[in-house]
């Protein structure tokens, strides 16, 4: 047994000497160097990043189809989702992102901040899967929601990007901004407005996500926005329309991009305001340097292992030439050959 072990060791030494002499040893080292790549190694580097919390309005007015991207009669929510997906794709690796939904005066963060490049496929699939059936209430109160949203963005140390049509229930000539004035400057932010400027009827969908009808003035009154008209509308027979002129001031059954309200809100909290017609508009707005910062961030380290492996392959390929050069220098040194 001792003899067989010695024989095996001798054979191993012969093979090892052979692969070192012909350069194959460096190919073996290159293969070993690539092993960590399968485990997606990262390293901390001081990088230019753009940590961003995207908040998407999923209230009922976002169902209005008055967008011409990617095709005519596209609903506002589809544009908002596309803007988030393409904006995330434009962010530098190392940036952290999170996505939140809001309706009424509440918003829900869907996941804790994640590094955008490593987790992009999962995040993109999640954003693509967002739909109107996730809504827990039809109305939206942006000014109230912004208070918690800004506090959350500050906690995450992220910029806040809000995608909304600015349509609130009930419609108001001027939004109430006193509650958010005190938050001005707490985080950097951007309001991305979606929707057309002309009032459009708000569609209603059933549980199978099929369009069944549009909201009416009478139904808007029954939501409680016009207490002085509530008794009159309640006394109407089912399906009976109100007398002509009785409900002229009621507009909550329709929606448009509320530019005036969005301008007041953006000035109150110090956010930029950009009305977008396509995702490229959102990317351009986010490219502002004010939303970028230097921070220690996880960066993909696979390229380092790949570079070392490539160097080892080159050494193995030219090993005979390298050995010859070193041998000639050694001989020159030994025999003092000038």
DATAUR-V100931 format. One record per residue. RES is the residue in one letter. PHI is phi in degrees with one decimal (* if undefined). PSI is psi as a letter, one per 30 degrees, with the letter a starting at -180 (999 if undefined). D_FIRST is the distance of its C-alpha to the first C-alpha in Angstrom with 2 decimals. Layout:
# DATAUR-V100931
{{RES/PHI/PSI/D_FIRST} {RES/PHI/PSI/D_FIRST}}
This chain:
# DATAUR-V100931
{{X/*/e/0.00} {X/-61.3/e/3.80} {X/-66.2/e/5.33} {X/-67.0/e/5.11} {X/-64.7/e/6.28} {X/-64.8/e/8.64} {X/-65.0/e/9.76} {X/-63.7/e/10.55} {X/-62.8/e/12.35} {X/-63.8/e/14.23} {X/-64.5/e/15.37} {X/-61.6/e/16.54} {X/-62.5/e/18.46} {X/-63.7/e/20.05} {X/-65.0/e/21.19} {X/-62.5/e/22.43} {X/-61.5/e/24.36} {X/-66.4/e/25.80} {X/-71.3/f/27.10} {X/-71.4/e/28.56} {X/-68.2/e/30.28} {X/-93.5/g/31.83} {X/87.9/f/32.86} {X/-64.5/f/30.87} {X/-60.4/e/29.40} {X/-73.2/e/32.92} {X/-65.5/e/33.21} {X/-64.1/e/30.16} {X/-62.5/e/31.81} {X/-62.8/e/35.05} {X/-63.8/e/33.55} {X/-65.9/e/32.08} {X/-66.5/f/35.50} {X/-82.5/f/37.23} {X/-56.6/e/35.26} {X/-63.0/f/37.80} {X/-59.6/e/40.63} {X/-66.6/f/39.86} {X/-103.1/g/40.80} {X/47.8/i/44.21} {X/-67.3/k/43.91} {X/-129.8/l/47.22} {X/-145.3/l/48.56} {X/-84.0/k/51.80} {X/-135.3/k/54.31} {X/-74.7/j/58.01} {X/-129.0/l/59.41} {X/-81.5/j/62.78} {X/-125.7/l/62.82} {X/-142.9/i/65.42} {X/-70.9/k/64.78} {X/-139.5/k/67.08} {X/-102.9/j/68.18} {X/-93.4/k/69.82} {X/-118.5/k/72.38} {X/-108.8/k/73.69} {X/-73.4/k/77.00} {X/-118.4/g/76.59} {X/-68.4/l/80.14} {X/-63.6/e/82.26} {X/-65.4/f/84.05} {X/-72.5/f/80.76} {X/-81.6/f/81.12} {X/-62.7/k/84.11} {X/-98.3/i/83.40} {X/-127.1/g/85.21} {X/-110.3/k/82.35} {X/-100.5/g/82.12} {X/-130.3/k/78.36} {X/-79.6/f/76.27} {X/-150.0/l/79.18} {X/-58.5/k/82.73} {X/62.9/h/83.30} {X/-92.5/k/79.93} {X/-76.8/l/79.89} {X/-65.4/e/79.49} {X/-62.8/e/76.27} {X/-61.9/e/74.52} {X/-64.3/e/75.55} {X/-60.8/e/74.41} {X/-62.8/e/70.95} {X/-63.1/e/70.65} {X/-65.2/e/71.76} {X/-67.5/e/69.09} {X/-59.4/e/66.29} {X/-74.2/e/67.26} {X/-66.0/e/68.03} {X/-62.3/e/64.55} {X/-65.3/f/63.07} {X/-86.9/f/65.09} {X/-73.7/k/63.83} {X/-68.9/k/61.36} {X/-57.6/k/57.75} {X/99.4/f/57.27} {X/-72.1/k/60.57} {X/-101.0/k/60.70} {X/-134.0/l/62.81} {X/-146.9/l/64.11} {X/-129.4/k/66.58} {X/-131.2/l/69.34} {X/-114.2/k/72.02} {X/-140.5/k/75.53} {X/-155.6/l/78.51} {X/60.6/b/81.43} {X/-113.5/g/80.90} {X/-123.8/l/77.19} {X/-135.8/l/74.04} {X/-125.4/k/70.45} {X/-81.5/k/67.40} {X/-78.0/f/64.89} {X/-160.7/l/61.80} {X/-65.5/l/60.90} {X/-53.9/k/60.74} {X/-126.8/k/57.80} {X/-66.0/k/56.64} {X/-69.8/e/58.37} {X/-74.3/e/55.86} {X/-65.9/e/52.74} {X/-109.3/g/54.76} {X/-58.4/e/57.40} {X/-56.4/e/56.47} {X/-67.6/e/56.70} {X/-65.3/e/59.88} {X/-60.9/e/61.49} {X/-64.0/e/60.87} {X/-64.7/e/62.36} {X/-64.1/e/65.45} {X/-62.5/f/65.94} {X/-84.2/f/65.91} {X/-64.7/k/68.74} {X/-150.3/l/71.88} {X/-64.7/f/75.30} {X/-71.1/f/74.25} {X/-78.1/f/72.37} {X/-67.5/k/75.79} {X/-103.6/f/76.82} {X/-158.4/l/80.44} {X/-82.4/f/82.60} {X/-84.1/l/84.27} {X/-144.9/k/83.01} {X/-129.4/i/84.15} {X/-60.4/e/82.51} {X/-61.8/e/84.22} {X/-73.3/e/82.99} {X/-66.3/e/79.46} {X/-60.3/f/79.13} {X/-59.0/e/79.35} {X/-69.4/e/76.06} {X/-63.7/e/74.47} {X/-67.1/e/75.21} {X/-61.9/e/73.95} {X/-67.5/e/70.67} {X/-61.2/e/70.28} {X/-65.7/e/70.94} {X/-63.1/e/68.31} {X/-80.6/f/65.74} {X/59.0/h/67.07} {X/-129.2/l/67.76} {X/-76.8/l/70.71} {X/-114.6/k/72.55} {X/-119.9/j/73.46} {X/-110.3/k/75.82} {X/-111.6/j/76.54} {X/-158.7/l/79.78} {X/-90.3/f/83.18} {X/73.7/g/84.84} {X/-81.4/j/86.75} {X/-113.2/l/87.43} {X/-122.0/k/89.14} {X/-77.3/l/92.02} {X/-64.0/k/93.08} {X/-133.8/k/94.53} {X/-65.8/e/96.55} {X/-144.9/k/94.54} {X/-69.9/l/91.17} {X/-86.0/j/91.01} {X/-115.5/g/88.80} {X/-58.7/e/89.61} {X/-71.2/f/86.38} {X/-103.7/f/84.23} {X/-59.2/e/86.29} {X/-69.3/f/84.61} {X/-95.7/g/81.20} {X/-57.0/k/82.27} {X/84.2/f/79.72} {X/-69.8/e/77.03} {X/-138.4/l/74.75} {X/-81.7/k/75.04} {X/-154.5/l/75.85} {X/-147.2/k/77.07} {X/-100.5/j/79.24} {X/-107.1/j/78.67} {X/-86.9/k/81.62} {X/-126.1/l/81.42} {X/110.1/l/84.16} {X/-80.6/l/87.44} {X/-88.4/f/90.68} {X/-91.9/k/92.76} {X/-62.3/k/92.87} {X/-128.2/k/90.98} {X/-65.4/k/90.91} {X/-91.8/k/87.86} {X/-76.2/l/86.11} {X/-120.5/k/85.06} {X/-120.2/l/82.03} {X/-88.8/a/81.21} {X/-66.3/f/77.94} {X/-94.1/g/76.67} {X/63.5/h/77.27} {X/-105.8/k/80.25} {X/-67.5/k/83.36} {X/-110.7/e/86.18} {X/-171.2/a/88.96} {X/-123.0/l/89.93} {X/-63.0/k/91.10} {X/-112.0/l/94.89} {X/-61.2/e/97.31} {X/-61.5/e/98.08} {X/-67.5/e/94.43} {X/-62.8/e/94.11} {X/-66.4/e/97.06} {X/-66.0/f/95.50} {X/-74.4/f/92.52} {X/96.6/g/94.92} {X/-80.9/f/95.46} {X/-131.3/i/99.25} {X/-59.3/f/100.60} {X/-71.3/f/104.19} {X/-105.4/f/103.40} {X/-62.7/e/101.17} {X/-63.2/e/103.96} {X/-60.7/e/105.51} {X/-68.0/e/102.29} {X/-64.3/f/101.44} {X/-84.5/f/104.81} {X/-73.5/k/104.08} {X/-70.4/l/103.33} {X/-55.0/k/99.76} {X/83.6/f/99.50} {X/-78.6/k/102.94} {X/-77.5/l/103.04} {X/-71.4/l/104.88} {X/-60.9/k/108.29} {X/-59.0/k/108.32} {X/92.9/f/108.12} {X/-66.5/e/107.08} {X/-116.8/g/103.44} {X/-61.9/e/103.83} {X/-81.6/f/102.19} {X/-81.6/k/99.03} {X/-128.3/f/96.19} {X/-67.0/f/93.00} {X/-82.4/f/92.50} {X/-124.4/l/91.87} {X/-152.4/k/89.56} {X/-149.2/l/89.20} {X/-64.9/k/87.32} {X/-90.6/i/89.09} {X/-61.8/e/89.33} {X/-63.2/e/91.86} {X/-63.1/e/89.87} {X/-64.9/e/86.64} {X/-66.0/e/88.45} {X/-64.8/e/89.76} {X/-65.1/e/86.36} {X/-63.6/e/84.59} {X/-68.8/e/87.17} {X/-66.4/e/86.91} {X/-103.3/f/83.14} {X/75.1/g/82.82} {X/-93.1/k/80.65} {X/-70.4/l/81.01} {X/-126.6/k/82.46} {X/-135.7/k/81.66} {X/-87.2/k/82.82} {X/-110.4/k/80.18} {X/-110.4/f/80.68} {X/-155.5/l/77.10} {X/-57.6/e/73.65} {X/-59.6/e/74.03} {X/-64.9/e/76.89} {X/-67.9/e/74.60} {X/-61.0/e/71.98} {X/-62.4/e/74.72} {X/-66.3/e/76.02} {X/-77.7/f/72.57} {X/-75.0/f/71.97} {X/-59.5/k/74.29} {X/-63.1/f/72.53} {X/-63.6/f/73.90} {X/-89.5/f/71.31} {X/-105.0/l/68.39} {X/-156.6/l/66.78} {X/-95.1/k/63.86} {X/-156.6/l/61.24} {X/-71.1/k/57.54} {X/-136.3/l/56.11} {X/-70.1/k/52.79} {X/-121.8/l/52.15} {X/-62.9/k/49.58} {X/-102.7/g/46.73} {X/-62.3/e/44.90} {X/-64.9/f/46.67} {X/-65.2/e/45.00} {X/-64.6/e/41.48} {X/-64.9/e/42.77} {X/-66.6/e/44.33} {X/-64.4/e/41.18} {X/-63.0/e/39.17} {X/-64.3/e/41.88} {X/-63.4/e/41.77} {X/-65.9/e/38.00} {X/-63.5/e/38.52} {X/-63.5/e/41.27} {X/-61.7/e/39.14} {X/-62.5/e/36.43} {X/-65.8/e/39.18} {X/-103.8/g/40.72} {X/-61.9/e/37.58} {X/-60.5/e/38.10} {X/-66.5/e/41.67} {X/-62.3/e/40.77} {X/-61.3/e/38.17} {X/-63.8/e/40.83} {X/-63.2/e/43.46} {X/-64.9/e/41.30} {X/-65.1/e/40.25} {X/-63.7/e/43.92} {X/-65.0/e/44.93} {X/-65.0/e/42.24} {X/-63.7/e/43.40} {X/-62.0/e/46.99} {X/-68.8/e/46.31} {X/-66.5/e/44.53} {X/-97.4/g/47.26} {X/55.9/h/50.10} {X/-83.9/k/51.11} {X/-83.1/999/54.04}}
